[in-house]
Amino acid sequence: MRVVIAPDSFKGSIGAAAAAAALAAGWRQVRPTDEIVELPLADGGEGTLAMLAAAVPASRWHPAEVSGPVAARVRAAWLELPGNVAVIELATAAGLTQLAELQPLAAHSYGVGELIGRALDAGARRVLVALGGSACTDGGTGALAALGARFLDDAGMPLPRGGGALRRLAAVDLAGLRPVPPDGVSCLTDVRAPLLGPDGAAAVFGPQKGAGPADIAALEAGLEKLAALLGGDPGEPGAGAAGGCGYGLAAGWRSKLLPGAAELAAIAGLPQALAGADLVITGEGRYDLTSLHGKVVGAVSAMAGSTATGAATLGSAMTGVPVAIVAGQLALAPPPGARAVELAALAGGAKAAIREPARWLAAAGAELACAS
């Protein structure tokens, strides 16, 4: 039996590579002679670079020191893939993990633009920007400013960095913006949210970045001003990713907004791995409605032969590979025909599962093997 194990990270608990290894170890305890392919994945959030570096042996790391999301400099890196493709992970320069204290109005994406600039200086022909885990809600103005754009107040002076300053935005000057690389720019999004409104960057994701009601109103007002001046499509799915960085890079630098999980799975070689497979096991920390829209579980299920909504029986089309889902918590019934294992149920509670994720992932792998 050939089994592909392709999970996302279980956020706050265990990384994708370690999760895949634990599931594989549990499976081998029951079926030691089966062929196991471990293919850890990501959706464009934290861990994207590590996942690609493991999946693409010819990749090269490029360390860099850039501006952090507020004041301090941070150590980051970008990844070079074959063909002069540069991958930037926003979270390494402007992520929540870079801050000891959340600063929703002051946090910015300037360091992301610096990383992009380093990649362009090194000759990158295509740039992929993984948007996820951001600390900022600045509409991508920081990244664009690092690439040469100017965001001005009514006196013609550059605005301070951070989404809180956008309320005073009066003009946008893109004349000094660096050219787009020859093979273009793509933003890999882990959400499909628009820029504005009740489902947008400030309203939905602002609280995760420390924004209270007054902060959210201020950030929304600033993003509205930015959209009025920069143009583009603030309603495009993914425009609200990373505090509106998806919108800013699309409207200001002609970036394409792509569902990160599907794009990364293709780069990692999931379609090839599924050829001849008898089962694919995927998973994440919490399986819910969002899992089927832009997340790893949805992308793996789609490539294996399901529909995005799970309305059709898994394995009925495309490659026709049955799917098993392992999740820390199951907040949604799996699609018809799919098997599912909940770590919290195995461990006797969510806290126990989080405390020993490798143990319970191995137990889940063994349970699935027993049922095969």
N, C-alpha and C positions, 0 to 999 in steps of 0.2 A: 504494500500500500504506500502511495506517495502522498505526503501531507505537507502543505505549505502553511507556515505559521507566520502571520503578518499582522501583528498588533501595533497600535499606537502606544505611547507612554500612558501609564496610569498616573495622572498628574498628582503631585504631592506624595507619591508612594514609590513608584519604580519606573525606570526608563524603558523605552521600547525594546532595546537590545536585551536588557536583563529580563524583561517580561517574556520575550520570545524564547530565551534560553530556559527559563523556568518551565514554561509550557512544554517545550521539547523534552526536558528532563522527565517530567511527569509522564508524558506519552511513552517514552522509551522504557520506563519502568514496567509497563504493561505489554508493549509491543516493540521489543528491542531490535527487531530485524527490519522494521519499516524504514522507508526513505523519508527523511525529514529535511525540509528546506526552511531555514530561519531567515525571514525578511522583515526586520523591524521597519516601521513606517512612521511618517509624521504628516501633519496637515498644514504646515506653514507656520506653526507656533514654535515654542522652545524645543530645541533638540533637532531642528531640521538639518543644520549643518552636520551634526554628528551622524545622523541617519544617512545622509548622502555620502559622507566620507567612508562609512562602512560599506555602503552599497556600490560605490564607484571606486575601485582600487586605484585608478590612475588620477584621482583627485589630489589637489595640493592645497595645504593651508597657507594663508598669508596673514600673520599677526599684524595688528595695528593698534595704536593708541589714539582714541578719539574722544570727543566731548560726550559726557554722560548725559542722562536725561534732565539734569538740572545744572550743576556747576562743575563738579569734579570730573577729571578725565578718567576714562575707563579703558581697560585692556579688552580688545575685541579681536575679531578675525573675520576674514571672508574666505570663501572656498572657491578654488578654481577647478572646473570640470573640463574634460577634454573638449576641444573645439573653441577654446577661449570664452567659455561660459563662466561668468562670475555669479556666485550665490551669496546674497547678503541676508543675514538673519537679524531683523530689526531688534529683537529682544536683547541681543548682545550689546547694543549701544543705547537703546532707549527703553529697556524693559523694566517691568515692575521689580525684578530681582536686583536691579542696580541701585535701588533706593532703600535707605534705612527708614525713611519717613516719606509717605506719599505726599506729593505736591501737585494736585490736579491742574492748577492754573499755570504753574511755572514750568512744568515738565514739557520737554520738546524733543523733536526728532533730528536735531542738527547732526548728531554723530552718525546717523544713518546715511545722510548725504555725504559725510566725509568718507565713510566706508565705500560708498558707490564711487566717489571720486578717486579713491586709491585704486579701485578695480579698473576704472577707465584709464588711469595713468599707466597701468600695467598692460594695457592693450586688450581689455575685454571687448568682445564683439557682441555679446549678449549679456544682459543682466537680469537675474531673477532675484526678487526681493520677497523674502518670507515675512509676511505680516502676521504677527501674533504675539501676545504677551506684552503689549506696549504699556508704558506708564503715562503716555501723553495723549492729549486730545487737541492737537494743533493743526489738524487738517493737512499734515505733511508739509507745512510751511517751513519748518526747521530743515527738513531734508532738502527742499527746493532752494532754500537760502544758501545752504552749503554748496549747492551746485551752481550758484550764481544769480538766483532770483532775488528780487528785493520787494519787501512788503512795507509799505510806507503809511505814516499817519497823515493827517490833513495839513501838516506843516512840511511834508516832504521828507520827514526823518524816518529812518528804519525803525520798525517796531522792535521792542524787546522780544526775546524768544518765549515761546509758551502760548498755549491756547487762550489764556486769560487776556492776552494783549490784543487779540483779534477784534475785540469790540471797537477798537480805535482804528481799524484798518480803513484806509481811504483810497489806496491805489496799489496796483500790482505791476511790477516792472520785470518782464521776462527777457529783456534784451540781452542780458549777460549770462543767460542760462546755458550750461554746457550742452553740446549737441547730443542727441540720443545715439547710442552705439549702433553700428551698421545693422545688426541683427535684432535690434529692438530691446524693449524692457517689458518684463511681465511681473506682476505682483501676485503672489500666491496667498490667497485669503483663506482663513479658517472659519469665516462667517460670511453670510450673504446680506448683511444689513446695509441699508442706505445710509447716506451721510446725515440726513436731517430727520426730525420728527420723533414721534414716540418710539419708533423702532430703530432710531439712529445711533450715531456714535456717542453722543453725550448722554442721552436719556438711558440707554441700555447699559453701556459699558462704563460711563462716568463713575457710578458708585463703586465699581471694582477698583478704581484708581484713586479713591478717596474723596470723590466729589459729593458734596451735599446738595440739597435742592437749589440754593442760591448759586453755587458753583456750576451746576448743570445748566441753569438758565443763562449764566454768563457765557459758558462755552458754546451753547446752542446759538446765542446771538452772534458770537464771533464767527462760527461756521457758516451761518446764514450770510454774513457780510462777505466772507471769502467766496462762497458759491456765486453770489451776485457779481463779483468782480472777475473771478477766474473762469467762469463758464463751465463747459463740460456738462456731465450728467450726474448731479448729486444723488439721483434715485437709482443709479446702476447698482445691481447686487454686488456687494463687496466694497462699495464706496465708503462705508462706515468702518471698515476694518482698520485696526490699529489707530483708533482715534481720528479717523478720516484720512490717514496717510494713503489709503487706497485711492480715495478721491483726488487728493492733491497730486499724486504721481500720475494718475490717469489724465486729469484735466490739464496739468501744467507740463507734463513730460511725456505725454502720449503712451503711457504704460497700458498694457492689457491687464485686466483683472481676471484671474483664473482661479477656479477652485483648487486650493493647494493640495489637498489629499490626492485627487486624481492625477494631477500633474506629477507629483512626487512619486506616486506609485508607478507611473509609467517610466520615469527616469530610473527608478530602482530596479526595474525589470519584472514587475509583478505579472504582466500579461504572459511573458515567456515562462515564468515560474509556474503559472497555472496550467500550462500545456501538459497534459497527461496526468494532472493531479487528481486524486480521489477525494480530497477534502481540503478546504482552507479554513484555518482558525484565525479569527481576528478578535480585537477587543480594545477596551478603553476603561477608564475609571468609572464612568456612568453612562449607561445606554439609555438615551431618551430621544425625544423628537428631533433634537439637533443632530443626532448621530447620523441621520440619513441625508443631511443637507450640508455637504462640504467637509464632513469629517471622514476619518480613516475607515471606520466600519461601513459607512455608506459607499465609499469608493471601492472598497474590496468586494462588497456584496454585488455592486453593479458590474465590476469586471468579471466576477465569478458567474454571473448569469441571472442576477435578480433585477428587479426594477428599483428605482430610487425610493418608491413608496412602499415596497414590499408587498404590493398587491398581487403579484404573480408568484407562483411557486418557485422557490429557489432551484436553480439547476435546469430551468426550462428553456433557456436560450443561451446564445453566445457560447462560452466554453462549457457551460453546464456543470460547474463544479459545486457540490454541496458546501454550505457555509455553516460554521459553528461560531457563536459569539460568546466571548468570556468578558464579563464586566464586573467591576467592583460592586456596583448596584444596578439592578434592572428596573428602570422606571417606565419601561415600555415593553409590551409583549414582542417577542421576536417575530420576524416575517414568517408566513406559513412555510413549513418545510425546513426551517432553520432550527438547529439545536442551540441551546443557550445554557450557560452556567454562571451563577452569581456567586462571587467570592464571599460576599457578606453572609450568604446562606451556608456556605461550606464552613466558614470560620466561626459561626455563631454570633455574628455582628460585624458592622462596618469597621469599628475601631480595631477589632482583632485582625481583620483582613488588611487594613492599612499598616498595622504594626509589623506584620510578617507577610508582605506581598508575595515574595518568591515561594514561600511554603505553600500558600493557598493557590497560586497559579500552577504549581506543580501538581497539586491535588486536582485542579480543574483539568489539566492535561491528562492525568491518569483516568479521570472519570469519562472524558470523551473517548479515550482509547478503549476503555472497557465496553463502551456502547457501540464501537465500530466493528 
